[in-house]
Amino acid sequence: MNRLISEISSDFLIQGFGLHEDEKQIFIGKVGGQEIQLLPTLDDFPLEAKDMKIFCVGLAEASHHFRPGDVLMTGSDDLLDRAFQVMDDIEQRCVVVSLTPAQESTHLYLSKEQMEPLVQEWRRQKISFLCLWMVDPIESEGKAKLVTILRKVILKD
């Protein structure tokens, strides 16, 4: 099961993946035979499935490290590898970031206080996950690019 989480309005994910509402009022759908579920909130996030993959999307602010239109990402090694291949294919600039500040880190730090404990828990439980943040401003073209990246990463199974 692929689970999507969005820090921003999820309308573009619902449209981009052709999701529909089930009886529990959760948006679900399929991409290439793989099930997708859009979670409405980070609260009570279920971690029961071992074969689960988690995909998060959101926004990041531009800084001297990040340019508008950049895609910032963190994740498990398996999904980061896939994401790098996809970014190369579509010629998208991407930057791997860390959500925990460290002096010796090889990655740039991105402050996402709400996501950091979740990411640490997913790493601890060895859950496959990929978080993508597009640097502001995010237009419809940027949202479409996020959907394209997610779709290609999911279909690489």
N, C-alpha and C positions, 0 to 999 in steps of 0.2 A: 504494500500500500504506500502510495506517495501522498504525503501531507503537505499542503501549502499553507503558509502563514504570510499575511501581508501587514506591514506597519502603516500602509497607506490605503486609501480606498481600494477595495478589491474588485470593483466593477470591471477593470481591464483584464483581470485574471478570469473572471466569470465569462466574459465575452471571448477572450483569447483562447481559452481551453474548451469553450462550449459547455460549460458546467450547467447543471440543473439542480433544483432544490429537491431533496428527498423528504420523506415523511417526518424526519427529525429536524427539518429546516436547516440542513447542512448542504452546501453545494458540493455535488459529486460529478464525476465524469470519467472518461477514459482517453488516454493518449496511446495510440498504437497498441491497444489491448491491455495497457497498464492502468489500474485504477488510480484516480486522483480524488482527494478530498480537501476542500478549502475549509480550514478551521477559522471560526469567527473571532476567536480570542485566544490569547496565550494562557489564560486561566484554566486550571484543571486540564493541562495538556496530557493526554493519555500516552503512556510509553510502553504499552503492553506488547506490541508486535515486534518480533526480532527482525523480520525482513522489511521493516518500515524505513522509508527514506523521508527526510524532512527538508523542505525547501522554503526559505524565508526571503522575502523581498521588502525593500524599503528605500528610504532616501538618506543621503548623507550631505553634509554641507561642504561646499568648496573650501579649500584651504590652500596653503602654499604647497602641500603635497598632492592634492587632488584637484583635478580640473573638471569643469562642468562636462557631463557626458561620460566621465570615467565610470567603470563598474568596479566597485570594491567588493571583495569577497573573502570569506573564511569558510572552513568546512573540514570534513573528514578527507583524508588523502584520496580515497577512491573517487569521490565526487569533485574534488578540486582538480584532479587529473582530467576528468571528463570536461569540466568547465574550461580549463586551459585549451583543450583541443577545439572546443566550440568557439572560444574567443578568437583563436587563430583563424579558424575557418571563415568567420564573419568579419575579421579584421577589427575587432573591438579592443580598445585599450582597457586593461584590467590591472588591478593592484590587489595583492593579497595583504590583508590587514589582520592585526591582533586586537582582540577586545580587552586584553589585560595589559596594562602598561608595564614594561620591563626594560631595564637598562640594556641588557644584552640581546634583546629580541631582534631578529632579522626582518621582521615585518613592521610596517608603520602601524601606529596605534590609532584606533577608531573608538571613540567613546559611545557605547551603546549599553547604558546601565541596565535596561530592562532585559536585554538579550544575553548579556554576559553570563549570568548564572545558568540559564538554559543551555547555552553552548557548552559550559563546563560539564553539566550533567550529561549531555549527549556524548561528549568525549569520554566521560567516565564509563558510560554504558556501552561504548563502542557502537553507537548508532550512526548510520550514514546520514550526513546532513550537508547542506550548502546554503549559505546566506549570501545574498547579493544586494548591494545597496548602490543605487545610481546617484551620482553626485548631481545636486540641484543645478539648474532647473530641470525638471523632468517633464518633457512634453509628451504628446501622444506617441511620437516616434521612439522616445526612450522607453515608454511602457511597452510598446510593441517589441522592442529589442529585448527587454527582460523576458517577455513571453517566449520569444524565439529561442533565447538561451536556455530557459527552463525546459522547453519542449525538446530541444536537441539533447540536453543532458539526460532527460528521462528516457528518451528513445534509444540511447546508447546501450541499454541493457540487452 
